[in-house]
């Protein structure tokens, strides 16, 4: 996980390799002849990253506009920090770095100080093998993060739905029959009204109909739903029923939170995409890529 720095005019005066880690980052700066002019480790903190960039300027005697940065990955706090401070950022594949490491040590042993030197040296001789990382637009950064969060929430929701189905199967399989292929908000509301077969026996069709109407459910009526829920129940102990209800209550609450957050994220994503679309429309007169993909 390493970073390199060189000038953007193609006549670099200094090259810095940064082997980055979770808690600290090892930096090595070499000159055009490959001689080391400075080595130092910096903590992974806001102050540490700022000190790192300042130290590289001091050691090289160059401004950030004369430098470029390369890293083993194309994202992360170190990369973003350097981009924000005006450095050009490049990335290199870990396998490529491993091959460059063979120039200095045939054993391929991992050493932070040596890897920083390997990176600086590789940049000095093989800059063309590093891929430029363009600074990301703020909307793109936000959109990427929202999509990651949506994926995490979707996976979490799937796990909770599977848990809900497993618990219902233990004591209330007739309710699972209502779920179909997915779990909707009205399913959760209906379960809270009738968490067990006994509760279903004492509920009126008009009460169930209000839930269905409020959630605009048309595929099933109140009478049909009650008929399914009042079917012959499984003969299990009261302790099993109580424990399952307690567990499902927790699952239902988490499902509600996941559904709410998924809706909020969808609205945020739609807003960002619309903002990006407006920017693209302002740049050109024809249909934007976003508008074409929506067709």
N, C-alpha and C positions, 0 to 999 in steps of 0.2 A: 504494500500500500504506500506508494511513493509519489513524490512530486518533484518536478524539475523546473528550473527557471532559465530562460535565455532571451536575448533581445529579438525584437520583431523585425529588425532591418536585415537579418541574415548574417550579420557580422558580429556575433556575440562576443562580449568581452569576458563575461563570467557565466558559469553554469552552476546551479544549485540543485542538489538532490535532497528530497525530503521523504524519509521513511516514516510514514505516519502510523500511529497506533491509537488505541483507545484512550490512554491516559497521557501520552506524551508523543512528541514528534522529533525525530533526529534529523538535523540539517547538516549538509556538507556543501561547501562552495568551492569550486575550482576555477582557475583562470583558463585562458586560451591554450596554454601549454599543458594543462591537465594537473597542475600543481594545486594542492589544497591550500586555500587562503583562509578558511574558517570552518569550524565544526562546533555545533551547539545543540542542546536538547531543549525543547520548549513544552510546557504543560498544555494540555488541551483545555484551555479556558479562554474567555474573551480576551483577557489581558495577555495571555500567553501567545495567542495567534497574532495579536497586534504587535507584540514585541518581536515575534518571529519575522514579520514583514519588515519592520523597522531595522532589525539587525541585518537582514539580507541587503537592504539598501546601503547601510553603513559599510558593510564588508566589501561590497562590490563597487561602491562609489557611484552607483547608477540609480536613476529614478525608475519608478514602476513602469513608466511609458516605454522604457528601454528593455523591459524584461518580459518573459513569457513563462508560463507554468505548465508542467505536465504531471499527471498523476495516474496511478495504476487503475483508478476508477474514475468515472466521469461525473460524479456527484458526491455530495457530502459537505460537512461544515468547513473543512479546510479549503476545498475547492471554492465554495461560495464566498468565504472570507477573502480569498485572494482575488477572485473576480470583482468583488465589491470594491477592492482597493486598487483596481486598474490593471492587475496582472493579466497577461494572456495565459490561458490554461490549456494544457494538452494532456492526453491520457495515453497509457501504454498497457497492453495486455499482460497479465501476470506471467503467462508462458514466455512472452518475449523477455520480460525481466529476468526470468530464470536462465534463459540462454545468455543474456548479457552477464549474469553473475558468474558463469563459467570462465569468463575472461580473467577473473581475479581469484577464483577458488574452485578447483575441480570437484571438491566434495559437495558443493552446493549448499553448504551449511548456512543457516539463517542468522544474520548478524545485523543489527540495526545500523551501526556505524558504517559497516562495509556496504550494506545495501544503499545507503545514502550516497556513498562514493561511487558505487556502480551506476546509479541513476545519473549523477552529474556527468560521469565519464561517457555514458551511453548517449546522453543528450549532446555532448560536445562533438561526438563522432558520427552519430546516427540520428540526427534530428528528424529526418524524413520518415522515420518509423513511428513517430509520435503523432497521435491524432488530436487535432485542435478541438477544444471544447468551447462552443460558442456560449456567451452569457445568455441565460434564459430570460425570456420576457416574464414579468411578474404574473401575468395571467396564466401563462403556461405552468409556472411553478405551483400556483394555487390549484389549477386544474388537475395536475398530476397528483398532488397530495389528497385532494378530494376523492379522486378515483381510487387511490390506495385505501382510504378510509372506507369507501363504499364497499370495496372488495372484502375488507376485514369484517364489516358489519354483516354483509351477506353471508359470509362463512359462519359467523357467530349465530346468525338467525337460523341457518340450516341446522346447526348443531342443536339449538334449543328446540326446534320443531321435531327433530328426531327424538329428543329426550321426552317431549310431550307425548308423542305417539307411543313410545315405549311404556310410559306410566299409565296412559289410558288403556293400553292393551292388558295391563295387569288387573284392572278392576272395572273398567268402563268402556269396553270395546264398541258398544253401540254409538258412543259419542265420536269415536274415531271414524265411524262410517260417515258422519256428517262432514268431516274435514275435506274429503276428496283429495286432490293432488297437492293442495297447498293450504296454508292456514291464514285466514283472513281476520281482520279486527273483530268482525261480528261473531266469529267462532269463540274468541276469547271472552267477549261480553256474554255470550250464551253460556259458556262454561261457568263463569262467575255467578250466573243466576242459578244454574243447576249443576253443581260440581259432582253430584253422584246420582245414581238411578233413583234413590229415594226422594231426592229433591225434585226430580222431574215429574214425579207422580202428583205433586201438590201444586203445580203451576198451571195457570190458565193459558189457553191459546192466544187470548188477546194480549197478554204480557209478552209472549214470544213474538207475536206479530209486530209489536212496537219496535223491538230490536231489529227485526228483519226490514221493516219499513225505513227505519232510521239509517240503516246501512245499505239501502237500495238493493236488497237481495230478492231476486225473482225466481231463481232456479228451484226453490223449495218453499213450501208454505208452512205456516205455524202448526197446523194439524199434522202434517206429514213429519215434521221435525219431532214433535212430541211423541208420535207413534214409534219412531225409531228409538228415541231415548227411553221410552217406557217398556221396551222389549225385555224379555227374560234376562235378569241380571246374573252375573257370575257369583257363585257362592264362595265368597272370601270373608276373612275375619274383619271385624270393625277396625282393628289396629292397622290392617293393610290399607283399608279405605282412607283412614285418617292420615296415615303417613304419605300416601300418594297425593291426597288433596293438599297437604302442607307443601310437598315438593313442587307440585304443579303451580301452586300460588306464586312461588318464587320464579318459576319458569315464565309464567304469564306476565309478571311485572317486567322481567328482562326483555321479553318479546315486545312489550309496549314501548319500552325505551328504544330498542333497536328500530322498530317501525317509525317512531317519531324522528330519530336521527337520520334514518334513510330518506325520509321525506325532506328534511331540512337540507341534506346534502344534495339531493336531486334538484331542489330549488336553487341552491347555490351554484351548482354546475350549469344549470340552464342560464342563470344570470351571467356567469363568466363567458359562456359560449356566445351569448347575445352581445356582450361587450366586445369580444374578439371579432365577431361578425361585423359590428358597426365600424371598427377600426379598419377592417379589410375593405369594406365598402367605400370608406373615405379615401383609400389609396387608389382604387380603380373603379371604373364605371360598370364593368360586367358583373355577372353573378359570382359570388365568392365560393370558395371551396366548401365552406360550411353550408351554404344554401344548396349547392349541388348535391352534397351528401344527404341532405334532408329530403330530397326528392324521392 
